[in-house]
C-alpha cells in the first residue's frame, strides 16, 4: 500500500477525535504524530476532498466574520469502519531511507575524520531527540492522564525512546570503530 493511501488513514484517525478543518488537522498532526508520521497541507486537502467523495467524511461550511469560510470535516460511520479495518490489518514492512547509512556505506570515498564528524552530528541529534521524546512522554503522563488515548500515545513515545536510545548506542560503537581506524592508520604510517 502506498504512503498516500496510508495518509488517508492518518487523516481519518485524526477526524476520529472529532470534527476538524484542514488547518486543525495539520495542527493536530504537528502536536501528536509528527515524530513518526507527518502530512503537509498539500496532502491533507486533496485527501479530504477524496474522503468526502468516497463518503468517508462529510464537509460543512462555517461562516466567519472577517475571515474566509471555515470548511469542517467529520468522519462518517463508513469512514470509521474503514479506519478500523485498516487498523486491524497487518503492518507492512518498509525500507527506511537513512541518509547517514548511505553516506557511511560509501564512507571509503571520504576521510575517516569526515565520517566521524557525520556520526558525531548524528549522535548529538539523537541525544536532543531523546530529551524531546522524554519530555513528550512526561507531558502526556501529566496533561493527558485522564484521556483514554493516553496509554496508546505513551506507547508511541516509548517506541521513539527505545529507537533513539539504540541509535545513540550505535553511534557510540560506530565512533569507536572509526576512531580505531584512525589510530591504526597512524600506526601503519609510523
GROMACS elastic network, one bead per residue, 0.5 to 0.9 nm:
[ bonds ]
;  ai    aj funct       b0    kb
    1     4     6  0.82430   500
    1     5     6  0.64400   500
    1     6     6  0.72433   500
    1    92     6  0.79327   500
    2     5     6  0.53693   500
    2     6     6  0.66076   500
    2     7     6  0.87753   500
    3     6     6  0.50256   500
    3     7     6  0.60845   500
    3     8     6  0.87902   500
    4     8     6  0.66866   500
    4    43     6  0.80711   500
    4    47     6  0.86192   500
    5     8     6  0.52824   500
    5     9     6  0.71399   500
    6     9     6  0.51405   500
    6    10     6  0.64193   500
    6    11     6  0.88051   500
    6    86     6  0.88677   500
    7    11     6  0.62863   500
    7    12     6  0.85439   500
    7    37     6  0.87326   500
    7    38     6  0.86141   500
    7    39     6  0.72778   500
    7    43     6  0.78682   500
    7    44     6  0.81394   500
    7    47     6  0.78745   500
    8    11     6  0.53220   500
    8    12     6  0.61958   500
    8    13     6  0.85781   500
    8    44     6  0.84094   500
    8    47     6  0.61971   500
    8    48     6  0.81493   500
    8    50     6  0.89106   500
    8    51     6  0.77680   500
    8    83     6  0.89187   500
    9    13     6  0.58651   500
    9    14     6  0.84842   500
    9    82     6  0.83685   500
    9    83     6  0.59947   500
    9    86     6  0.74696   500
    9    87     6  0.85735   500
   10    13     6  0.50663   500
   10    14     6  0.63453   500
   10    15     6  0.87090   500
   10    29     6  0.86886   500
   10    33     6  0.89486   500
   10    37     6  0.80989   500
   10    38     6  0.87241   500
   10    39     6  0.85173   500
   10    83     6  0.87956   500
   11    14     6  0.50763   500
   11    15     6  0.61793   500
   11    16     6  0.85701   500
   11    25     6  0.72244   500
   11    29     6  0.87155   500
   11    39     6  0.86945   500
   11    44     6  0.73644   500
   11    47     6  0.79731   500
   11    48     6  0.78756   500
   12    16     6  0.61304   500
   12    48     6  0.89437   500
   12    51     6  0.83925   500
   12    56     6  0.81675   500
   12    57     6  0.81037   500
   12    74     6  0.88186   500
   12    75     6  0.66054   500
   12    79     6  0.68950   500
   12    80     6  0.74026   500
   12    82     6  0.87559   500
   12    83     6  0.64368   500
   13    17     6  0.71343   500
   13    75     6  0.87910   500
   13    80     6  0.82819   500
   13    83     6  0.68298   500
   14    17     6  0.56186   500
   14    18     6  0.74869   500
   14    19     6  0.87795   500
   14    20     6  0.83140   500
   14    25     6  0.65882   500
   14    28     6  0.73448   500
   14    29     6  0.76176   500
   15    18     6  0.52358   500
   15    19     6  0.58124   500
   15    20     6  0.64929   500
   15    25     6  0.76280   500
   15    57     6  0.84974   500
   15    73     6  0.73979   500
   15    74     6  0.60337   500
   15    75     6  0.56292   500
   16    19     6  0.77967   500
   16    74     6  0.78838   500
   16    75     6  0.62022   500
   16    79     6  0.88346   500
   16    80     6  0.70453   500
   16    83     6  0.87792   500
   17    20     6  0.87619   500
   18    73     6  0.87722   500
   18    74     6  0.67129   500
   18    75     6  0.77615   500
   19    24     6  0.89817   500
   19    72     6  0.63289   500
   19    73     6  0.54355   500
   19    75     6  0.72705   500
   20    23     6  0.77893   500
   20    24     6  0.53970   500
   20    25     6  0.60703   500
   20    71     6  0.82547   500
   20    72     6  0.52272   500
   20    73     6  0.53875   500
   20    74     6  0.67256   500
   21    25     6  0.61994   500
   21    26     6  0.86676   500
   21    70     6  0.69224   500
   21    71     6  0.55790   500
   21    73     6  0.58419   500
   21    74     6  0.88198   500
   22    25     6  0.50700   500
   22    26     6  0.63074   500
   22    27     6  0.87242   500
   22    41     6  0.74240   500
   22    44     6  0.65483   500
   22    45     6  0.63507   500
   22    48     6  0.77463   500
   22    71     6  0.75208   500
   22    72     6  0.74381   500
   22    73     6  0.77896   500
   23    26     6  0.51843   500
   23    27     6  0.62899   500
   23    28     6  0.86512   500
   23    41     6  0.77952   500
   23    44     6  0.89489   500
   24    27     6  0.51042   500
   24    28     6  0.60544   500
   24    29     6  0.85555   500
   24    72     6  0.89818   500
   25    28     6  0.50892   500
   25    29     6  0.61337   500
   25    30     6  0.85742   500
   25    44     6  0.79156   500
   26    29     6  0.51642   500
   26    30     6  0.61935   500
   26    31     6  0.86621   500
   26    38     6  0.84688   500
   26    39     6  0.69993   500
   26    40     6  0.71180   500
   26    41     6  0.68519   500
   26    44     6  0.75895   500
   27    30     6  0.50215   500
   27    31     6  0.61611   500
   27    32     6  0.85832   500
   28    31     6  0.50454   500
   28    32     6  0.59701   500
   28    33     6  0.79231   500
   28    34     6  0.89316   500
   29    32     6  0.51336   500
   29    33     6  0.51405   500
   29    34     6  0.56600   500
   29    37     6  0.78286   500
   29    38     6  0.63569   500
   29    39     6  0.72743   500
   30    33     6  0.64311   500
   30    35     6  0.82349   500
   30    38     6  0.70914   500
   30    39     6  0.85367   500
   31    34     6  0.68407   500
   32    35     6  0.76227   500
   32    37     6  0.89811   500
   32   153     6  0.82664   500
   33    36     6  0.57238   500
   33    37     6  0.52762   500
   33    38     6  0.65145   500
   33   156     6  0.87079   500
   34    39     6  0.79703   500
   35    38     6  0.74758   500
   35   133     6  0.87736   500
   35   157     6  0.88152   500
   35   160     6  0.80514   500
   36   156     6  0.84666   500
   36   160     6  0.81808   500
   39    42     6  0.80446   500
   39    43     6  0.61448   500
   39    44     6  0.65403   500
   40    43     6  0.52220   500
   40    44     6  0.61785   500
   40    45     6  0.88408   500
   41    45     6  0.61084   500
   41    46     6  0.86942   500
   42    45     6  0.62093   500
   42    46     6  0.70677   500
   43    46     6  0.59354   500
   43    47     6  0.62924   500
   43    48     6  0.87414   500
   44    47     6  0.52700   500
   44    48     6  0.60986   500
   44    49     6  0.87211   500
   45    48     6  0.50617   500
   45    49     6  0.62755   500
   45    50     6  0.87447   500
   46    49     6  0.50783   500
   46    50     6  0.63409   500
   46    51     6  0.86827   500
   47    50     6  0.50218   500
   47    51     6  0.60548   500
   47    52     6  0.86190   500
   48    52     6  0.62684   500
   48    53     6  0.85978   500
   48    57     6  0.76596   500
   48    59     6  0.87415   500
   48    73     6  0.76543   500
   49    52     6  0.53206   500
   49    53     6  0.62779   500
   49    54     6  0.87134   500
   49    57     6  0.88885   500
   49    59     6  0.88056   500
   50    54     6  0.59738   500
   50    55     6  0.84771   500
   50    56     6  0.84665   500
   50    57     6  0.88115   500
   51    54     6  0.51096   500
   51    55     6  0.61647   500
   51    57     6  0.53465   500
   51    58     6  0.79038   500
   51    75     6  0.86587   500
   51    79     6  0.79497   500
   52    55     6  0.50910   500
   52    56     6  0.58440   500
   52    58     6  0.53815   500
   52    59     6  0.67608   500
   52    73     6  0.83144   500
   52    75     6  0.89780   500
   53    56     6  0.76607   500
   53    57     6  0.81162   500
   53    58     6  0.87411   500
   54    57     6  0.77243   500
   54    79     6  0.87960   500
   55    58     6  0.70249   500
   55    75     6  0.88900   500
   55    76     6  0.71300   500
   55    78     6  0.70164   500
   55    79     6  0.71837   500
   56    74     6  0.86042   500
   56    75     6  0.60615   500
   56    76     6  0.53019   500
   56    77     6  0.74123   500
   56    78     6  0.54728   500
   56    80     6  0.75327   500
   56    81     6  0.89066   500
   56    82     6  0.78879   500
   57    73     6  0.63177   500
   57    74     6  0.52658   500
   57    77     6  0.84943   500
   57    78     6  0.81774   500
   57    79     6  0.61625   500
   57    80     6  0.89920   500
   58    72     6  0.81486   500
   58    73     6  0.54747   500
   58    74     6  0.52474   500
   58    75     6  0.64838   500
   58    76     6  0.66722   500
   59    71     6  0.65200   500
   59    72     6  0.55819   500
   59    74     6  0.65939   500
   60    70     6  0.82734   500
   60    71     6  0.57991   500
   60    72     6  0.52604   500
   60    73     6  0.65018   500
   60    74     6  0.83566   500
   61    69     6  0.63523   500
   61    70     6  0.56170   500
   61    72     6  0.61369   500
   61    73     6  0.88877   500
   62    69     6  0.56703   500
   62    71     6  0.63594   500
   62    72     6  0.72864   500
   63    67     6  0.81777   500
   63    68     6  0.73596   500
   63    70     6  0.63075   500
   63    71     6  0.88360   500
   64    67     6  0.54385   500
   64    68     6  0.63921   500
   64    69     6  0.55164   500
   64    70     6  0.68851   500
   65    68     6  0.79396   500
   65    69     6  0.84729   500
   67    70     6  0.83431   500
   75    78     6  0.79885   500
   75    79     6  0.55346   500
   75    80     6  0.64448   500
   76    80     6  0.61940   500
   76    81     6  0.85708   500
   77    80     6  0.50859   500
   77    81     6  0.62040   500
   77    82     6  0.86520   500
   78    81     6  0.50108   500
   78    82     6  0.61491   500
   78    83     6  0.85610   500
   79    82     6  0.51080   500
   79    83     6  0.61232   500
   79    84     6  0.85716   500
   80    83     6  0.50289   500
   80    84     6  0.61020   500
   80    85     6  0.85859   500
   81    84     6  0.50863   500
   81    85     6  0.61435   500
   81    86     6  0.86549   500
   82    85     6  0.50633   500
   82    86     6  0.62452   500
   82    87     6  0.85726   500
   83    86     6  0.51823   500
   83    87     6  0.61117   500
   83    88     6  0.88512   500
   84    88     6  0.63956   500
   84    89     6  0.87686   500
   85    88     6  0.54658   500
   85    89     6  0.64141   500
   86    89     6  0.51680   500
   86    90     6  0.83539   500
   87    90     6  0.80694   500
   87    91     6  0.87605   500
   88    91     6  0.87359   500
   89    92     6  0.89242   500
   97   101     6  0.85851   500
   97   102     6  0.83175   500
   98   101     6  0.55928   500
   98   102     6  0.65180   500
   98   103     6  0.89591   500
   99   102     6  0.50214   500
   99   103     6  0.62078   500
   99   104     6  0.85935   500
  100   103     6  0.50977   500
  100   104     6  0.61001   500
  100   105     6  0.84579   500
  100   118     6  0.72710   500
  100   119     6  0.75931   500
  100   122     6  0.77384   500
  101   104     6  0.50209   500
  101   105     6  0.58878   500
  101   106     6  0.86468   500
  102   105     6  0.50857   500
  102   106     6  0.66361   500
  102   107     6  0.85149   500
  103   106     6  0.53689   500
  103   107     6  0.59024   500
  103   115     6  0.80979   500
  103   118     6  0.85817   500
  104   108     6  0.79431   500
  104   115     6  0.67645   500
  104   118     6  0.86459   500
  104   119     6  0.88804   500
  105   108     6  0.79119   500
  106   109     6  0.59115   500
  106   110     6  0.80165   500
  107   110     6  0.56524   500
  107   111     6  0.75030   500
  107   112     6  0.75885   500
  107   114     6  0.85517   500
  107   115     6  0.64428   500
  108   111     6  0.70755   500
  108   112     6  0.78516   500
  108   115     6  0.89507   500
  110   113     6  0.82686   500
  110   114     6  0.64126   500
  110   115     6  0.72063   500
  111   114     6  0.51605   500
  111   115     6  0.64962   500
  111   116     6  0.86817   500
  112   116     6  0.61033   500
  112   117     6  0.86208   500
  112   178     6  0.65278   500
  112   179     6  0.79360   500
  112   181     6  0.74571   500
  112   182     6  0.66734   500
  113   117     6  0.62119   500
  113   118     6  0.87362   500
  113   178     6  0.82602   500
  113   179     6  0.84473   500
  113   182     6  0.79059   500
  114   117     6  0.50880   500
  114   118     6  0.63626   500
  114   119     6  0.87950   500
  115   118     6  0.51614   500
  115   119     6  0.63570   500
  115   120     6  0.86215   500
  115   175     6  0.88639   500
  115   178     6  0.76333   500
  116   119     6  0.51738   500
  116   120     6  0.60052   500
  116   121     6  0.85861   500
  116   174     6  0.84804   500
  116   175     6  0.62837   500
  116   178     6  0.65067   500
  116   179     6  0.76086   500
  117   120     6  0.50459   500
  117   121     6  0.61633   500
  117   122     6  0.85324   500
  118   121     6  0.53096   500
  118   122     6  0.62028   500
  118   123     6  0.85669   500
  119   123     6  0.59168   500
  119   124     6  0.85465   500
  119   171     6  0.62119   500
  119   172     6  0.86922   500
  119   174     6  0.75582   500
  119   175     6  0.68274   500
  120   124     6  0.61956   500
  120   125     6  0.85976   500
  120   171     6  0.74332   500
  120   172     6  0.87429   500
  120   175     6  0.75311   500
  121   124     6  0.51013   500
  121   125     6  0.62083   500
  121   126     6  0.86779   500
  122   125     6  0.50361   500
  122   126     6  0.62277   500
  122   127     6  0.87195   500
  122   167     6  0.89130   500
  122   168     6  0.86166   500
  122   171     6  0.75555   500
  123   126     6  0.51302   500
  123   127     6  0.63184   500
  123   128     6  0.87608   500
  123   167     6  0.76666   500
  123   168     6  0.58415   500
  123   169     6  0.88681   500
  123   170     6  0.87793   500
  123   171     6  0.56933   500
  123   172     6  0.77328   500
  124   127     6  0.51227   500
  124   128     6  0.63355   500
  124   129     6  0.86629   500
  124   168     6  0.85502   500
  125   128     6  0.51112   500
  125   129     6  0.61603   500
  125   130     6  0.85864   500
  126   130     6  0.60150   500
  126   131     6  0.86895   500
  126   164     6  0.58906   500
  126   165     6  0.78097   500
  126   167     6  0.69155   500
  126   168     6  0.61368   500
  127   130     6  0.50465   500
  127   131     6  0.65143   500
  127   132     6  0.87441   500
  127   164     6  0.77238   500
  127   165     6  0.82363   500
  127   168     6  0.69783   500
  128   131     6  0.52827   500
  128   132     6  0.63204   500
  128   133     6  0.88216   500
  129   133     6  0.60911   500
  129   134     6  0.84472   500
  129   160     6  0.87461   500
  129   161     6  0.84358   500
  129   164     6  0.70954   500
  130   133     6  0.52341   500
  130   134     6  0.61062   500
  130   135     6  0.85724   500
  130   160     6  0.80248   500
  130   161     6  0.60926   500
  130   162     6  0.89591   500
  130   164     6  0.59679   500
  130   165     6  0.70710   500
  130   168     6  0.89912   500
  131   134     6  0.50966   500
  131   135     6  0.61552   500
  131   136     6  0.86414   500
  131   161     6  0.89218   500
  132   135     6  0.51554   500
  132   136     6  0.62572   500
  132   137     6  0.87802   500
  133   137     6  0.61838   500
  133   138     6  0.85805   500
  133   157     6  0.61486   500
  133   158     6  0.80537   500
  133   160     6  0.67436   500
  133   161     6  0.60786   500
  133   164     6  0.88288   500
  134   137     6  0.51932   500
  134   138     6  0.62565   500
  134   139     6  0.85997   500
  134   157     6  0.77866   500
  134   158     6  0.85905   500
  134   161     6  0.70578   500
  135   138     6  0.50913   500
  135   139     6  0.60334   500
  135   140     6  0.86251   500
  136   139     6  0.50288   500
  136   140     6  0.62108   500
  136   141     6  0.86207   500
  136   154     6  0.85922   500
  136   157     6  0.70143   500
  137   140     6  0.52160   500
  137   141     6  0.62309   500
  137   142     6  0.87144   500
  137   153     6  0.81695   500
  137   154     6  0.59653   500
  137   157     6  0.58526   500
  137   158     6  0.75773   500
  138   141     6  0.50413   500
  138   142     6  0.61663   500
  138   143     6  0.84104   500
  138   154     6  0.89871   500
  139   142     6  0.51845   500
  139   143     6  0.56563   500
  139   144     6  0.74319   500
  140   143     6  0.53956   500
  140   145     6  0.67189   500
  140   150     6  0.64524   500
  140   151     6  0.88400   500
  140   153     6  0.74156   500
  140   154     6  0.69775   500
  141   144     6  0.58497   500
  141   145     6  0.52279   500
  141   146     6  0.89930   500
  141   150     6  0.73927   500
  141   151     6  0.87702   500
  141   154     6  0.78331   500
  142   145     6  0.57294   500
  143   146     6  0.81399   500
  143   147     6  0.87339   500
  144   147     6  0.51378   500
  144   148     6  0.84549   500
  144   149     6  0.83046   500
  144   150     6  0.59464   500
  145   148     6  0.81428   500
  145   150     6  0.64620   500
  145   151     6  0.86342   500
  146   149     6  0.86866   500
  146   150     6  0.75419   500
  147   150     6  0.53617   500
  147   151     6  0.83584   500
  148   151     6  0.70120   500
  148   152     6  0.83738   500
  149   152     6  0.54747   500
  149   153     6  0.62817   500
  149   154     6  0.87738   500
  150   154     6  0.60745   500
  150   155     6  0.85882   500
  151   154     6  0.51307   500
  151   155     6  0.63577   500
  152   156     6  0.65898   500
  152   157     6  0.87904   500
  153   156     6  0.52828   500
  153   157     6  0.63700   500
  153   158     6  0.86398   500
  154   158     6  0.59567   500
  154   159     6  0.85748   500
  155   159     6  0.63013   500
  155   160     6  0.88554   500
  156   159     6  0.51255   500
  156   160     6  0.65231   500
  156   161     6  0.87303   500
  157   160     6  0.52202   500
  157   161     6  0.62047   500
  157   162     6  0.87555   500
  158   162     6  0.61692   500
  158   163     6  0.85600   500
  159   162     6  0.52526   500
  159   163     6  0.61554   500
  159   164     6  0.84903   500
  160   163     6  0.51416   500
  160   164     6  0.59304   500
  160   165     6  0.84393   500
  161   164     6  0.52010   500
  161   165     6  0.60737   500
  161   166     6  0.85706   500
  162   165     6  0.51272   500
  162   166     6  0.61401   500
  162   167     6  0.86055   500
  163   166     6  0.50817   500
  163   167     6  0.61658   500
  163   168     6  0.86646   500
  164   168     6  0.61899   500
  164   169     6  0.86441   500
  165   168     6  0.50939   500
  165   169     6  0.63278   500
  165   170     6  0.86628   500
  166   169     6  0.50626   500
  166   170     6  0.61436   500
  166   171     6  0.86251   500
  167   171     6  0.60699   500
  167   172     6  0.85818   500
  168   171     6  0.50814   500
  168   172     6  0.63097   500
  168   173     6  0.87715   500
  169   172     6  0.51456   500
  169   173     6  0.63283   500
  169   174     6  0.85808   500
  170   173     6  0.51576   500
  170   174     6  0.59844   500
  170   175     6  0.84836   500
  171   174     6  0.50040   500
  171   175     6  0.59594   500
  171   176     6  0.85145   500
  172   175     6  0.51922   500
  172   176     6  0.62836   500
  172   177     6  0.87715   500
  173   176     6  0.51549   500
  173   177     6  0.63402   500
  173   178     6  0.87264   500
  174   177     6  0.50832   500
  174   178     6  0.61195   500
  174   179     6  0.84969   500
  175   178     6  0.50648   500
  175   179     6  0.59557   500
  175   180     6  0.84377   500
  176   179     6  0.51926   500
  176   180     6  0.61610   500
  176   181     6  0.87620   500
  177   180     6  0.51064   500
  177   181     6  0.64386   500
  177   182     6  0.89053   500
  178   181     6  0.50796   500
  178   182     6  0.65157   500
  178   183     6  0.88999   500
  179   182     6  0.50148   500
  179   183     6  0.63199   500
  179   184     6  0.85516   500
  180   183     6  0.50896   500
  180   184     6  0.59356   500
  180   185     6  0.84639   500
  181   184     6  0.50755   500
  181   185     6  0.60835   500
  181   186     6  0.86397   500
  182   185     6  0.52622   500
  182   186     6  0.64097   500
  182   187     6  0.88406   500
  183   186     6  0.51292   500
  183   187     6  0.63284   500
  183   188     6  0.88111   500
  184   187     6  0.50674   500
  184   188     6  0.62808   500
  184   189     6  0.87390   500
  185   188     6  0.51627   500
  185   189     6  0.63064   500
  185   190     6  0.87373   500
  186   189     6  0.52083   500
  186   190     6  0.62016   500
  187   190     6  0.52242   500
